[in-house]
Structure formats: structure tokens, C-alpha cells
Amino acid sequence: MEQQNRPRKKKYRILWHRVIIALIILIALLAVVIWGIVSFFSFVIGLFSGDDDSSSVQDTAASVSSQEESSKIEIPESSSQPEPTTGLKVVIDAGHGGNDVGAMDVTETRYEKDDVLKVALLVEQYLEEKGVEVIMTRDTDVFVSLNDRCTIANESQADLFVSIHRNLYEGEARGVEIWVTNKRYEIDTALGQNIMNGLELAGISRNRGVCFGYIGMPNKNYQVNRETDMPSCLIELGFMQDDMDNQLFDENYEEYAKAIADGVWKTATDYNLN
């Protein structure tokens, strides 16, 4: 019996390169569609919330700028400051700043760094009105190390250095005190005393005096007094945990600033620095 030949099954060849290209195109199309849906809903949400992404960009830029500024060791300059006319050069140092908030009140919502900057900027203004060249170790809320503060002062070759702080004590304490080097130089002591006399007239809870050295350690000195080349003092404008000191500060901070500026000016005049 004659055998009939079976018809052969047709073989199909898979073109893999075409399959891959098709998959890539499909994935790209899906990505475009998903991106469009997300963008649409983001736009709608933005209309209702009123958010502006530019603010976050500005905040980020400001943060980076702030970090760069705080890392530099240089003498800050202000384009708006009047031309000095006296030849007197003074460094005003607002303590703490940035992530270093300093002392806090009992509610931990009031920071030393903010109070002292407010006063320091006014001292700068009052001194500039007298024709003094003022160098600020900081004039915004940025961190400046103690080493950098001393470097700024020394490189500026200033005549006087005044550091402004507020105090802290775990207990009951109030009043203003001013610290100078334990070497008890005459001009440093006079600078502290002239400022204290003005502050007392401006209205403080207690005159704690001009002190020498470092609190509790008379053989040591505060770094800004120890490592600056010019006569200096460190002012403690009342205690942060004391309600009366805080109230007096809020009522009289402009007078405090003027008293500090006047004390600096009197010292410079008495010792022929201006």
C-alpha cells in the first residue's frame, strides 16, 4: 500500500528584535501616560492648595547660602552703612546663632540668639550714626564659631570688641553682669564699667557688676576676651529664665543698645581712640 506523505506543519520564526522594540515602545507610551496623569492631578491639587514650588526652591537655596556664609572666615560688610568719619573701628559680636540657640526661657520658645541679635543690630546703628566703622561677627541668624569671631576681630584690627549675650542659671538669679579679662587691664575694665553705668540708667533688675575672668573660674577667661587683640568685654543682658529680666529686656532693649553704644563711645573718647 502506498504511503501518503503527511503535509508538513509550517514553522513560524519569532523575530525577537521586533518584539523587544515593541515592548520598549509600549513601556515608553505607558510612562508618558502615567506622567501625564500625575502632572494633571498635581496641577489640580496645586490650584486648590495655593502652593508654589518656588518657595521650597528658595528655601533650599537660602539654606545652602546660609551654610556657605557661616563657614567663611571674613569680615561682613554692609552696603548700606554710612561712611565712617572718626577712624574708630568697633567689633560688635552677637552671641550664638543658627543651630546654636544659646540660653532659653522656661518655655523653651525664646532664644538667646534672637534677643542678642536684635540688640546688636541697634548698637551697630547707633555707633554708625556717630561715624564709627562697625564690624559685625554676624548680622543674620547664622552660626559663627568662637574661633571665627576672634579671627574676624583680629583681622579687622579693630579698636574695641563687645560681645552681647544673655545669661542662664539653674535656679533663681537676675540682673546684668559684664565680663572682662582677668588681667584687669584698665581700658577693658573702663569699657565694661562705662557700658554698665548706661545699662543701669536704662533700667535693669540688678547691677551684678563688672567681673573678671570666667564665671566660677577666675583663673580662666572667656575665649572672646582671651583671644582678641583689642580691649574687650562680654555683656550678659539678664537671665533668660527670669520673668523680670525678660520683661525689662522687652521694654528697654532699645535703651540697652544705646547704653552699649554710648559706653563704647565714652571709652574711645577717654582713651583717644576716636
Phi, psi and omega in degrees: 000132184283130180276133177272135179286129177289140175292134180287142176287138181285128179267138178250132180263126179277125178269091187296326181295327177288324178298316181297316179298319180296319178296319179298316180297318180296316179297318179298318179297319179297320179297318179297318180296315180297316179300319179295320180293315180297317180297321180297312181293324177297320179296317181295316179297320179297324178298320183279327183273338180074015181287151177229114183299338182297332180294321180291326177294317179296320179298318180296316179298320180296321180296315179297317179299320181296318180294320179295320182295319184288341181274350182275146173251093181209165180274114180297145178235147178243127182287343185263357184288142180292160180291125177298143183235355187253340186087353179276134181235125185230136173263127174250123187246107174276116186298155174061208181123153180064229181285351175265095187278345183078209180287157178232157175283181185294335179274352182059030177245350180247127187247140177303319185303326181283316180299314186287329178293321179300317179289317184300320180294325176289322176300315177305313182299313182296320180291321179295328176296337178271001181088017181272140171277121184248130174251123178262131175289333168203143175234012173221179183276075178232156177276132174228124182291161177298321178299316181293324178298316179292323179296315178303313181296312184291321180290334179284343184055046181288163179273327182217154180227128179230121178255132185247127181221174165234159194260169178213138177211134179279078183157203180262121177200147178207163177115175183248137175224153180232132184251136174230171183299148179287357174285348173055044176299144184299316184288324176297314180296320179296320178301311179297318183291320179297320178292317181297319179301318179291321179296322180297320178290330181288334178116092176233160184287328182198137174270106182270001171090172173271122187249155184244135176092231185223141186306122179079352182221082184296344179275356179246169179225153171296142188302321182290339172274326185283323191250011172262145187276350185248166175305141187210164171206158178239120184260132173252102187275064177085167185263133184293333183269001182259122183298321181294316179298321179294319179295314179296323177298312182296325182282331192236012188298330176292319177293325176299315181298318180294321178297320178294314179298317180294322178295322176296314182296317180297317180298315180298322180291314182297329183251021174054043178267344183245000000 
